[in-house]
Amino acid sequence: MERIKKLLLNTSIIYSIGILLGRVSGYIREIVIASTHHISATSDKIILLLTIPDFINNLLSVTTVGAIILPLIVQFEDEVEAVIYYSIRRILLLTSIFLVILIIVLGSIYQLDTFLLITISLLSVIPNAITAVFVPYLNHKDKFLIPSLGTLIFNGVIILFLLLSKQLYVLACGVIVASIVRLGSIVFNSKFEGLKLSKIKEVKTGASFSYKMLLLSIVSNGILFINPLIDKVFASRFSGGSLSILSYSEKIYLLPVSVYLTSMAVTSFPTFVRLYTTHKIKEFIRKFKEILGITSALGLFTALIFIIFNDLIVHVFYGIAGLNESNMREISKVTMGYVPMLVMSGANAIVINSLYAIKNFKAVLYLSILLVLMKLVFNSIILINEMDVVYIPYSTSLIGVIQLLVGLVMLYLSLKGEKEKWNS
């Protein structure tokens, strides 16, 4: 038990450092955008072509793909290269389907110029899909540093393209290049950790998973993460610059969320999978409670810091971008709407990862559908009544509270059922 605690602490620190560097690079990226285009229709376009591909990236997160692939890697470690190849083929097929559907939907929403920009950037999801298959292998080896540096690598390339050209089509191509470079770093590190790339080819393996299981995992998690995309789509329908204000505020609150509030949820996921696979339910519950308590305390402390120093934090982040005081006040107001999410983000991540670890994909799917429907209703009310964009983060926080309460109930019922099944 002490060994597990020490391992989780060390990997969480390593993961947090990598994520911190990634978030700092994301902040620099936003500063470059804000300094060049301020808050305008052009900055809104840039944010759209950078963030919409993230929707499919969230579909293919470590949690969703890892929940399917990681147990296979553990079970068929001697055939890991065959497992990787088999998984890449299946992931790419579903990714292509999602890509086509998303492009069709976007074509009905945006004008031709914006649509073409987003479509070009969406091609980046192909290398991202392959990356999603290699990352569980590194997690299995308890290697989190290089995967956590993926955002830093990606943003570094994007910043370079932003500085080299103001042409949006060049930037859209840069998104593809950035994804390929990130994939290269992950593949190289996998080879360094013992993966024999020359053996990744079509060979027979006893490992398999159904498209139904993969689709259920991807869709359930994807629906859960579609809410930020919904917010951005709705914000783009407000007055010019509203999307930029929402995005700049989101970057501030996501810094602590990504760096340390959800880090233990990510690094503990392989441990949860192993404990569940070996039927150590009591240890699973004990570890869950321990991590939940730590992240909740950190979240509460962070929220208090934001409440006290909100204006100062906003000025520290965007003062050097040359934004006027009116823009600063708007960003501060929107950031305050996200404060409750600071308390709940870590807890929600742990609950979702725990449900994935015990393979209760249906629970996540039902929860996700509920949250998306609520988000669509809330945002529609805000837009129809011509309310300010500041109400969007407040609706997000309210939905976060509901997610935590419903998620905890679902996890409790799931674990109760597992205990009864194993005891019998």
Protein Blocks (a to p, Z undefined) as FASTA:
>chain_A
ZZmmmmmmmmmmmmmmmmmmmmmmmmmmmmmmmmmnmpafklmmmmmmmmmmmmmmmmmg
mklmmmmmmmmmmmmmmlmmmmmmmmmmmmmmmmmmmmmmmmmmmmmmmcfklmmmmmmm
mmmmmmmmmmmmmmmmmmmnopaklmmmmmmmmmmmmmmmmmmpccfklmmmmmmmmmmm
mmmmmmmmmmmnopafklmccdddfbdcdfklmmmmmmmmmmmmmmmmmmmmmmmmmceh
klmmmmmmmmmmmmmmmmmmmmmmmmmmmmmmmmmmnopaklmmmmmmmmmmmmmmmmmm
mmmmmmmmmmmmmmmmmmmnopafklmmmmmmmmmmmmmmmmmmmmmmmmmmmmmmnopa
klmmmmmmmmmmmmmmmmmmmmmnopafklmmmmmmmmmmmmmmmmmmmmmmmmmmmmmm
mmZZ
